[in-house]
Amino acid sequence: MKPRQYGELRTRSGCWKCRERRVKCPEQRPICGHCKRLGFVCAYDVRLSWQAVVTPKTGPRGRKPEPAVEDWMFLNTTISDFINADPPSQHIHARPTQYAGDIRGHGHLTSHIGPYLPPLSMDREDSYLWEYFATCVTPHCSLDKGTNPYQNVILRIAASSPQGPLFQCIIGASANQLYNLGHKSFGAKSWQCRANALALLTKGVTDQAYQADTDSQRLDPDSAAQLIGSAVMLCFSEILQDCSQTWTAHASFALSYLQKYEPELENIAPVLHELAQFAVAYFTYHVALASTASTTAASQRPLPLTRAISSSGTCPMTTLQLLTGCSDRLLDLISDITQLSTEKERLYPAPVPDFKRRRDNIERELYALHQPVASPPGSEQTQFNDIAELKRLTTLLYLHSRVDNAGPREPHVMRLTARILQSLQHISLRTNTILWSLFIVATLGVRPESDGDRKLVMERLTALQRTRELGNVRMARRIIEDVWRARDLDPSCATLAWSILKDRNGAISLA
């Protein structure tokens, strides 16, 4: 081992596996380069090991200290944990480090995830995957750390029914994420959980349809929560894995289901009401952004649904904005641009009624749009404002390219491209929120001769891909490279606007 040079700072912030192997950790999150290359389980969690600190190695006069009767145990408990408690488990003395090192075992343990979730009895592998989803996956899914429906709603519903399809979806999504990060042993687990979830989901839909035909009972909140939550997580997993076209099937089912039971969602259990808010925001956002890159996704989102639910109070502005940084009004304007362009193509060569007036109204509102950030105290207010402005500029670029047919060499497109690229450098990559802006500016705004702009886009795209290895990020990169190749090799493609994206991809999720 090379001797430590004078002044070199040694830190203890690396992952536990690198510290155990006594090697310098590169400290990438959520999995460092060493663990990814060697296939180790990477963890940065805080482990309280105070015994070696409070007890010296040797006592006075060189005598060894008396051994402790039991190992230290730290419990986060309240009085409610001891009321109607279950009998002690035979695995109560198992050490947490054993589960971290050997997650393929067949033992069982009781897992407490947060103060609002009931204890779950599961085997070691499922417990590890549940913990991984709760602590490593969910923080990357919401811009505002205090408003995270994956933690506050999805996990709570899954914990209330461990035998339901939503629990299988969460375990499968966690296994899928680890598989993408290089842990190939989780591949079979991911597919197994997906099959179990689909079987349970199919049975739930059939049972609910039979109940609706045989009696006049209202919507069962528990069954509805399982169905809606499972649709969200199945869509989540499909996008995470390879962004295949099947995610649109889950989105279409969920939107039609929410539309069918919309009148009952206003007077339903609070947890289902919160889930409905989240699901509407999730699916409409995904489908609306997918429609900006493809004509095949435009038919997946019934536009009246979003506006009807939003106006009835089921989907407040802050739900979507705190998740993505995009306001409801901006999402409506994006959909209006897509709809206007679709009408223009369908009616060509006949003119679209009031085309110029509708187009000018959209542009005028985009320039004057103010997106209030209704974030709670302590959140990253500046980051929310930057993301909102980035998405507004990207929507303007999308308007000029798709409706006006303005290519990347048009002066106003060049100015917008420069502003978007400047903004992209300051946005955090903790979530996937910049993917849509990266895709739009790379395919519609970056010119063939702008090597510096292409380098910036690739750097941000590569950094974004390394965070979680999402399937839609990989697909977006392939499409961007394909568009750049076409602009380089064919001079007639260098000035094309949105039409260059036609027939290059299916319904890619850019959310």
Backbone torsions as a table, in degrees:
resi	resn	phi	psi	omega
1	MET	NA	134.0	-179.6
2	LYS	-64.8	132.1	179.5
3	PRO	-64.3	144.9	-178.8
4	ARG	-69.7	129.3	-179.6
5	GLN	-75.4	157.2	-179.8
6	TYR	-64.0	132.5	177.6
7	GLY	88.0	-6.1	179.8
8	GLU	-72.7	131.5	-176.2
9	LEU	-91.3	123.3	176.1
10	ARG	-98.2	127.8	-177.8
11	THR	-116.0	164.5	177.2
12	ARG	-119.8	36.5	-177.4
13	SER	-103.6	5.0	179.8
14	GLY	-76.0	176.6	179.4
15	CYS	-72.5	162.3	-175.2
16	TRP	-68.6	-32.2	-179.3
17	LYS	-68.0	-41.4	178.1
18	CYS	-67.7	-37.2	177.6
19	ARG	-67.9	-34.3	177.1
20	GLU	-68.7	-37.1	178.8
21	ARG	-83.7	-5.6	179.1
22	ARG	60.1	46.5	174.7
23	VAL	-124.5	156.6	-179.8
24	LYS	-72.8	127.7	-177.0
25	CYS	-89.5	130.4	176.0
26	PRO	-69.2	-15.4	171.0
27	GLU	64.7	33.6	169.9
28	GLN	-75.1	147.6	179.7
29	ARG	-114.3	142.4	3.1
30	PRO	-86.9	-4.2	180.0
31	ILE	-136.0	129.4	-176.5
32	CYS	-76.1	166.0	-176.9
33	GLY	-63.3	-37.8	179.9
34	HIS	-63.9	-48.7	-178.5
35	CYS	-66.4	-35.4	178.6
36	LYS	-66.5	-40.5	-178.3
37	ARG	-71.4	-38.3	-175.4
38	LEU	-94.7	-6.8	176.9
39	GLY	80.5	23.5	178.6
40	PHE	-85.4	160.4	172.7
41	VAL	-83.1	118.2	-174.6
42	CYS	-97.4	133.1	-179.2
43	ALA	-145.6	136.7	177.3
44	TYR	-114.1	16.8	-174.3
45	ASP	-67.3	159.0	179.5
46	VAL	-84.0	124.5	178.8
47	ARG	-117.3	119.9	-177.5
48	LEU	-80.2	111.2	-179.9
49	SER	-128.3	65.8	-174.9
50	TRP	-83.5	-11.5	-174.6
51	GLN	-59.5	-42.7	-178.8
52	ALA	-70.2	-20.3	-178.8
53	VAL	-83.3	-45.5	-175.3
54	VAL	-80.8	-20.0	179.9
55	THR	-114.2	114.0	179.8
56	PRO	-66.6	158.8	-179.3
57	LYS	-63.8	-35.8	178.1
58	THR	-131.2	138.9	-179.9
59	GLY	-83.2	-167.7	178.5
60	PRO	-60.3	141.0	177.6
61	ARG	60.1	28.2	172.5
62	GLY	78.5	5.5	179.8
63	ARG	-78.1	142.6	177.2
64	LYS	-73.7	142.3	-179.9
65	PRO	-69.8	158.6	177.4
66	GLU	-67.7	134.3	179.3
67	PRO	-65.8	147.6	178.4
68	ALA	-69.9	146.9	179.7
69	VAL	-68.0	-43.3	179.4
70	GLU	-135.4	157.9	174.8
71	ASP	-68.6	156.4	176.9
72	TRP	-65.9	141.9	176.3
73	MET	-136.9	129.0	-178.9
74	PHE	-113.0	123.4	-175.9
75	LEU	-119.3	135.4	173.5
76	ASN	-103.6	87.6	-172.4
77	THR	-127.6	159.3	172.8
78	THR	-129.8	178.8	-177.5
79	ILE	-63.8	-27.9	-178.8
80	SER	-67.4	-21.7	179.6
81	ASP	-71.9	-18.9	-177.1
82	PHE	-103.3	-1.1	177.6
83	ILE	-92.7	123.5	-177.6
84	ASN	55.9	40.7	-178.2
85	ALA	-73.6	151.8	176.9
86	ASP	-72.6	159.7	176.0
87	PRO	-60.4	151.9	-179.0
88	PRO	-59.2	139.2	179.7
89	SER	-80.3	148.2	178.6
90	GLN	-71.2	-11.4	179.6
91	HIS	-103.4	20.8	-172.2
92	ILE	-66.7	-25.6	-176.8
93	HIS	-93.2	5.8	177.4
94	ALA	-68.7	139.6	-175.9
95	ARG	-85.6	142.8	179.7
96	PRO	-59.6	-32.0	-177.6
97	THR	-64.9	-27.5	178.0
98	GLN	-66.3	-37.9	-180.0
99	TYR	-70.9	-35.1	179.1
100	ALA	-68.4	-33.2	-176.8
101	GLY	-88.3	-27.2	-177.0
102	ASP	-134.5	85.7	-176.5
103	ILE	-90.6	1.0	-178.7
104	ARG	-94.3	6.2	-177.7
105	GLY	-69.0	176.7	-176.7
106	HIS	-116.6	10.9	178.7
107	GLY	-75.0	175.8	177.9
108	HIS	-123.1	153.4	174.8
109	LEU	-149.8	164.1	179.1
110	THR	-103.3	126.4	-175.5
111	SER	-114.2	130.5	174.8
112	HIS	-110.0	116.7	179.0
113	ILE	-112.3	96.1	177.7
114	GLY	80.1	160.1	-175.9
115	PRO	-73.5	-13.6	-174.8
116	TYR	-103.1	-1.0	-176.7
117	LEU	-106.1	140.0	179.3
118	PRO	-73.1	161.9	178.2
119	PRO	-67.6	144.0	179.8
120	LEU	-119.2	126.8	176.0
121	SER	-95.4	116.9	-176.3
122	MET	-149.3	165.8	178.7
123	ASP	-76.1	174.7	-172.1
124	ARG	-63.1	-42.4	-177.7
125	GLU	-65.4	-46.7	178.9
126	ASP	-63.5	-38.2	178.6
127	SER	-63.5	-43.0	178.4
128	TYR	-62.3	-43.9	-178.4
129	LEU	-68.0	-36.6	176.5
130	TRP	-63.5	-48.0	179.5
131	GLU	-61.9	-39.1	-178.9
132	TYR	-64.3	-42.6	178.5
133	PHE	-64.5	-42.6	-176.2
134	ALA	-68.9	-36.1	-172.3
135	THR	-103.2	-25.8	-174.5
136	CYS	-112.3	-29.5	-176.2
137	VAL	-93.3	-50.2	-173.8
138	THR	-61.2	-34.0	179.2
139	PRO	-61.8	-20.4	-179.3
140	HIS	-90.9	4.3	-172.3
141	CYS	-106.3	-2.7	-179.0
142	SER	-143.5	137.1	179.3
143	LEU	-65.9	-43.8	-178.7
144	ASP	-91.5	120.8	-175.5
145	LYS	-68.9	-24.2	-179.6
146	GLY	-86.8	-13.2	179.5
147	THR	-122.2	84.8	-176.0
148	ASN	-125.1	97.6	-178.0
149	PRO	-62.0	-25.5	177.6
150	TYR	-63.2	-38.8	179.2
151	GLN	-83.6	-43.3	-171.4
152	ASN	-84.4	-22.1	-175.3
153	VAL	-120.9	-57.6	-174.3
154	ILE	-60.5	-50.2	-178.9
155	LEU	-64.9	-36.2	-179.9
156	ARG	-64.9	-43.3	179.7
157	ILE	-67.4	-41.5	179.7
158	ALA	-64.2	-39.3	-179.6
159	ALA	-68.2	-27.1	-179.6
160	SER	-74.0	-16.6	-179.5
161	SER	-145.6	79.6	-177.4
162	PRO	-63.2	-17.2	179.4
163	GLN	-91.0	0.9	-177.1
164	GLY	-86.9	171.8	-178.4
165	PRO	-68.2	-28.8	-177.6
166	LEU	-64.8	-38.2	177.3
167	PHE	-61.0	-43.8	178.1
168	GLN	-63.3	-37.1	178.8
169	CYS	-63.6	-40.6	-178.9
170	ILE	-68.2	-45.7	178.5
171	ILE	-62.1	-41.2	178.9
172	GLY	-65.9	-40.0	178.5
173	ALA	-64.6	-39.5	178.1
174	SER	-65.5	-43.6	176.7
175	ALA	-63.4	-38.0	177.9
176	ASN	-62.6	-42.6	179.2
177	GLN	-63.5	-44.1	178.5
178	LEU	-65.2	-36.5	176.8
179	TYR	-62.6	-42.6	178.1
180	ASN	-63.5	-29.4	-178.8
181	LEU	-86.0	5.9	173.8
182	GLY	111.4	-3.3	179.4
183	HIS	-90.0	83.8	-171.9
184	LYS	-67.0	-18.5	-180.0
185	SER	-66.2	-15.5	-179.2
186	PHE	-90.1	-0.1	-178.4
187	GLY	-61.4	-47.3	-179.1
188	ALA	-64.9	-38.4	179.2
189	LYS	-62.8	-39.6	179.6
190	SER	-61.4	-47.1	-179.2
191	TRP	-68.8	-36.4	178.6
192	GLN	-63.2	-45.1	179.3
193	CYS	-66.0	-36.4	178.5
194	ARG	-63.1	-44.0	179.3
195	ALA	-64.4	-42.0	178.1
196	ASN	-62.4	-42.8	-178.8
197	ALA	-64.7	-43.1	180.0
198	LEU	-64.6	-38.6	178.6
199	ALA	-65.2	-45.1	178.8
200	LEU	-66.7	-37.1	179.9
201	LEU	-67.0	-41.9	177.9
202	THR	-61.9	-42.5	178.3
203	LYS	-64.2	-39.9	179.5
204	GLY	-64.8	-41.2	178.4
205	VAL	-65.1	-41.7	179.5
206	THR	-64.2	-44.3	179.9
207	ASP	-63.7	-40.2	-179.2
208	GLN	-68.9	-37.9	177.3
209	ALA	-65.8	-39.2	178.2
210	TYR	-65.6	-40.7	179.2
211	GLN	-64.3	-39.1	179.8
212	ALA	-66.8	-30.1	-179.7
213	ASP	-81.0	-26.4	-173.5
214	THR	-96.7	-21.6	179.0
215	ASP	-146.6	177.5	-176.4
216	SER	-109.1	26.5	-179.9
217	GLN	-68.5	154.2	179.4
218	ARG	-76.1	175.8	-178.8
219	LEU	-60.9	128.9	177.6
220	ASP	-77.2	117.5	-175.1
221	PRO	-60.5	-40.8	-177.3
222	ASP	-65.2	-46.7	179.4
223	SER	-64.7	-41.8	179.6
224	ALA	-63.8	-40.1	179.3
225	ALA	-63.7	-41.1	178.2
226	GLN	-64.1	-42.1	-178.2
227	LEU	-67.3	-47.7	-177.9
228	ILE	-67.3	-46.1	179.3
229	GLY	-62.4	-38.9	178.6
230	SER	-65.9	-39.3	177.6
231	ALA	-62.0	-40.8	177.6
232	VAL	-61.7	-47.7	-175.1
233	MET	-73.9	-30.7	174.5
234	LEU	-66.7	-41.9	174.8
235	CYS	-61.6	-42.8	177.3
236	PHE	-56.3	-46.2	-177.2
237	SER	-69.2	-39.9	179.5
238	GLU	-62.7	-41.7	178.7
239	ILE	-68.3	-38.5	179.2
240	LEU	-64.8	-39.2	-173.9
241	GLN	-74.2	-67.3	-177.7
242	ASP	-145.4	6.1	179.2
243	CYS	55.7	44.4	177.0
244	SER	-73.1	171.0	-175.2
245	GLN	-67.3	-12.0	-176.3
246	THR	-66.6	-20.1	179.6
247	TRP	-63.7	-29.9	179.5
248	THR	-70.2	-28.0	176.8
249	ALA	-66.8	-42.2	177.5
250	HIS	-65.1	-39.7	179.3
251	ALA	-65.2	-42.9	-179.8
252	SER	-63.6	-42.5	177.9
253	PHE	-61.8	-47.1	-176.6
254	ALA	-64.5	-42.3	-179.2
255	LEU	-66.1	-40.7	178.1
256	SER	-68.0	-36.3	178.3
257	TYR	-65.7	-44.9	178.5
258	LEU	-64.8	-37.1	179.1
259	GLN	-67.3	-38.3	-178.5
260	LYS	-65.4	-40.6	-176.0
261	TYR	-104.6	21.6	-179.2
262	GLU	-57.0	-43.2	-179.1
263	PRO	-61.1	-28.7	-177.2
264	GLU	-86.8	-11.8	-176.3
265	LEU	-75.2	-17.6	-178.6
266	GLU	-78.1	-29.5	-177.6
267	ASN	-121.2	63.9	-174.8
268	ILE	-132.0	177.3	179.1
269	ALA	-56.9	142.7	-176.4
270	PRO	-56.1	-40.1	-177.1
271	VAL	-66.4	-36.3	177.5
272	LEU	-71.1	-34.7	176.4
273	HIS	-62.6	-43.4	177.1
274	GLU	-64.4	-40.5	179.0
275	LEU	-64.2	-40.1	178.4
276	ALA	-62.9	-41.3	176.2
277	GLN	-58.1	-48.3	-178.5
278	PHE	-64.5	-44.8	-176.6
279	ALA	-64.4	-42.9	178.8
280	VAL	-62.2	-45.9	178.7
281	ALA	-62.1	-42.3	-177.0
282	TYR	-63.8	-52.6	-173.5
283	PHE	-73.6	-41.7	-179.9
284	THR	-65.0	-36.3	178.1
285	TYR	-65.9	-45.5	-179.7
286	HIS	-62.6	-47.1	-176.0
287	VAL	-70.8	-37.5	179.9
288	ALA	-64.1	-42.4	179.3
289	LEU	-72.4	-35.3	176.7
290	ALA	-62.6	-33.0	179.9
291	SER	-68.4	-18.6	178.2
292	THR	-77.7	-13.9	-178.3
293	ALA	-112.9	-6.4	-175.0
294	SER	-158.1	150.0	175.5
295	THR	-84.0	-16.6	-177.1
296	THR	-75.1	-21.9	-178.2
297	ALA	-90.3	-11.2	-174.3
298	ALA	-64.5	-31.4	-177.4
299	SER	-81.1	-6.0	-176.0
300	GLN	-79.3	-20.2	-174.6
301	ARG	-112.3	108.5	174.0
302	PRO	-72.9	110.8	-173.1
303	LEU	-58.6	-40.9	-178.8
304	PRO	-61.3	-24.5	-177.8
305	LEU	-62.7	-48.6	-176.7
306	THR	-60.6	-45.6	-176.4
307	ARG	-69.9	-36.5	-179.9
308	ALA	-66.0	-44.7	-179.1
309	ILE	-69.7	-39.9	179.4
310	SER	-62.5	-41.9	-178.1
311	SER	-71.1	-23.3	179.3
312	SER	-86.1	-2.7	176.0
313	GLY	91.9	3.3	-178.7
314	THR	-74.9	-27.8	-177.9
315	CYS	-127.5	86.8	-177.8
316	PRO	-69.9	161.9	-176.2
317	MET	-58.5	-40.8	-172.8
318	THR	-67.1	-25.3	179.9
319	THR	-59.4	-51.6	179.7
320	LEU	-71.0	-40.3	-174.2
321	GLN	-69.0	-40.4	179.7
322	LEU	-72.8	-22.9	175.8
323	LEU	-79.2	-43.3	-167.1
324	THR	-123.7	-17.2	-173.6
325	GLY	84.2	4.0	-178.9
326	CYS	-109.2	126.4	179.7
327	SER	-76.3	161.1	177.7
328	ASP	-60.5	-39.8	-177.6
329	ARG	-67.0	-39.7	178.1
330	LEU	-64.7	-39.1	177.6
331	LEU	-64.5	-37.5	175.8
332	ASP	-63.3	-39.5	179.1
333	LEU	-66.8	-38.5	175.9
334	ILE	-60.8	-43.6	178.6
335	SER	-67.2	-35.4	177.2
336	ASP	-63.8	-39.5	177.7
337	ILE	-63.0	-45.5	179.3
338	THR	-62.1	-43.4	-179.2
339	GLN	-65.6	-41.7	179.9
340	LEU	-63.7	-43.0	178.5
341	SER	-66.3	-39.0	178.7
342	THR	-63.8	-40.9	176.8
343	GLU	-64.2	-39.8	-179.9
344	LYS	-62.2	-42.8	-180.0
345	GLU	-70.9	-35.9	-177.7
346	ARG	-72.1	-36.9	-176.6
347	LEU	-90.1	-7.5	-177.0
348	TYR	-58.0	136.5	7.2
349	PRO	-88.4	2.7	178.4
350	ALA	-69.9	145.5	-178.7
351	PRO	-75.2	152.5	176.2
352	VAL	-83.5	131.3	179.5
353	PRO	-58.5	131.0	178.1
354	ASP	56.7	33.4	-175.1
355	PHE	-61.8	-51.6	-176.2
356	LYS	-64.6	-39.5	179.8
357	ARG	-63.9	-43.9	179.6
358	ARG	-65.9	-39.9	179.2
359	ARG	-65.5	-44.4	-179.4
360	ASP	-66.7	-36.0	177.8
361	ASN	-63.7	-39.7	177.8
362	ILE	-63.9	-46.7	-179.2
363	GLU	-63.9	-42.6	-179.5
364	ARG	-62.0	-41.3	-179.5
365	GLU	-70.5	-34.1	178.2
366	LEU	-65.3	-40.0	179.4
367	TYR	-68.8	-30.9	-177.4
368	ALA	-98.9	2.0	-172.9
369	LEU	-67.0	127.7	173.5
370	HIS	-114.1	121.5	-177.5
371	GLN	-107.4	94.9	-179.9
372	PRO	-66.5	133.1	-179.6
373	VAL	-95.0	99.9	-178.8
374	ALA	-87.7	61.3	-177.6
375	SER	-94.6	148.8	-179.2
376	PRO	-71.0	163.3	179.9
377	PRO	-59.6	142.2	177.3
378	GLY	93.5	-9.4	179.4
379	SER	-81.5	169.4	-176.9
380	GLU	-81.4	85.5	-174.6
381	GLN	-62.3	-43.2	-178.3
382	THR	-62.9	-40.5	179.7
383	GLN	-64.0	-39.3	177.3
384	PHE	-62.8	-43.8	179.6
385	ASN	-63.6	-41.7	179.5
386	ASP	-63.4	-42.2	-179.8
387	ILE	-67.4	-41.3	178.4
388	ALA	-61.4	-42.1	178.9
389	GLU	-68.2	-39.3	177.8
390	LEU	-60.4	-43.9	-179.2
391	LYS	-70.2	-32.1	176.7
392	ARG	-66.2	-44.7	178.0
393	LEU	-63.9	-39.5	178.9
394	THR	-64.5	-37.4	177.6
395	THR	-65.4	-38.3	175.4
396	LEU	-62.1	-43.6	177.6
397	LEU	-62.2	-41.2	178.1
398	TYR	-62.9	-40.2	177.8
399	LEU	-60.8	-49.5	-177.4
400	HIS	-64.9	-37.1	-176.3
401	SER	-77.3	-43.5	-173.9
402	ARG	-84.7	-41.8	-176.7
403	VAL	-88.0	-43.6	-177.0
404	ASP	-88.2	-9.7	-178.3
405	ASN	59.1	39.9	-179.8
406	ALA	-90.2	123.2	-179.2
407	GLY	-79.2	176.0	-175.9
408	PRO	-68.5	-13.1	-178.9
409	ARG	-96.4	1.8	174.8
410	GLU	-69.8	139.0	-175.3
411	PRO	-56.2	-44.2	-178.1
412	HIS	-69.8	-30.2	175.2
413	VAL	-69.8	-39.0	178.1
414	MET	-63.4	-39.8	179.0
415	ARG	-66.2	-43.5	178.0
416	LEU	-63.6	-40.6	179.0
417	THR	-59.9	-44.5	179.8
418	ALA	-62.1	-41.6	-179.7
419	ARG	-67.7	-39.3	179.6
420	ILE	-66.0	-45.2	179.7
421	LEU	-63.3	-36.0	177.1
422	GLN	-64.9	-40.8	-179.6
423	SER	-69.3	-34.4	-177.0
424	LEU	-62.2	-25.9	-176.7
425	GLN	-71.5	-16.6	-173.3
426	HIS	-111.5	3.9	-178.1
427	ILE	-92.4	135.3	179.2
428	SER	-67.0	147.5	178.5
429	LEU	-99.4	17.6	-179.9
430	ARG	-62.9	-34.4	176.2
431	THR	-116.6	-179.2	-176.6
432	ASN	-95.6	20.3	-167.7
433	THR	-69.7	-21.7	-177.2
434	ILE	-88.8	-2.7	-174.2
435	LEU	-60.3	-44.3	-178.3
436	TRP	-61.7	-45.7	179.4
437	SER	-63.8	-40.7	176.8
438	LEU	-59.9	-44.6	-177.7
439	PHE	-65.8	-47.4	-176.8
440	ILE	-64.9	-46.4	-177.6
441	VAL	-70.2	-33.1	-179.4
442	ALA	-70.6	-39.1	-176.0
443	THR	-89.3	-29.3	-173.7
444	LEU	-112.0	-15.4	-174.4
445	GLY	-117.2	-31.9	-176.3
446	VAL	-78.0	127.5	-178.7
447	ARG	-83.3	157.5	-178.9
448	PRO	-60.0	-33.3	-177.0
449	GLU	-86.2	-1.9	-176.2
450	SER	-90.1	76.9	-178.7
451	ASP	-65.1	-35.7	179.0
452	GLY	-64.4	-39.8	178.0
453	ASP	-66.7	-40.3	178.4
454	ARG	-64.4	-39.6	178.8
455	LYS	-62.4	-42.7	179.0
456	LEU	-62.3	-44.3	179.4
457	VAL	-61.7	-44.7	-178.9
458	MET	-66.1	-36.7	178.4
459	GLU	-63.9	-45.5	179.5
460	ARG	-68.5	-37.9	-179.6
461	LEU	-67.4	-40.4	178.2
462	THR	-65.2	-43.6	178.3
463	ALA	-63.1	-38.9	178.3
464	LEU	-66.4	-39.1	-179.4
465	GLN	-66.8	-36.3	-177.6
466	ARG	-70.2	-20.7	-178.0
467	THR	-64.8	-45.0	-176.4
468	ARG	-139.7	-3.4	-178.9
469	GLU	55.2	49.9	-179.3
470	LEU	-71.8	143.9	-179.5
471	GLY	-65.8	-36.8	-179.2
472	ASN	-71.8	-26.5	175.2
473	VAL	-69.7	-41.6	177.5
474	ARG	-62.9	-42.4	179.2
475	MET	-66.5	-41.3	178.2
476	ALA	-60.1	-39.8	179.2
477	ARG	-64.7	-41.0	178.7
478	ARG	-62.8	-41.3	179.6
479	ILE	-66.7	-42.7	178.7
480	ILE	-60.1	-45.8	179.3
481	GLU	-64.3	-36.2	178.2
482	ASP	-66.1	-41.4	177.9
483	VAL	-65.1	-44.1	179.3
484	TRP	-62.6	-39.6	179.0
485	ARG	-63.5	-41.0	178.7
486	ALA	-64.8	-41.5	179.0
487	ARG	-66.5	-33.0	-179.3
488	ASP	-74.9	-40.0	-172.5
489	LEU	-88.1	-26.2	-177.1
490	ASP	-120.2	109.5	-179.1
491	PRO	-58.0	-29.5	179.9
492	SER	-69.6	-20.1	179.1
493	CYS	-87.0	-12.8	-175.0
494	ALA	-64.8	-28.7	-176.9
495	THR	-106.7	4.7	-179.8
496	LEU	-66.6	148.6	177.8
497	ALA	-97.0	-131.2	-175.7
498	TRP	-65.1	-21.7	-178.0
499	SER	-61.5	-17.7	179.6
500	ILE	-68.6	-17.4	179.6
501	LEU	-87.7	-9.5	-177.1
502	LYS	-62.2	134.1	174.3
503	ASP	61.6	19.2	177.1
504	ARG	-95.9	-17.7	-177.0
505	ASN	-158.8	166.1	174.1
506	GLY	-89.3	-140.7	-178.4
507	ALA	-88.9	85.7	178.9
508	ILE	-82.0	135.4	175.7
509	SER	-83.2	124.9	179.2
510	LEU	-110.0	15.0	-179.1
511	ALA	-90.7	NA	NA
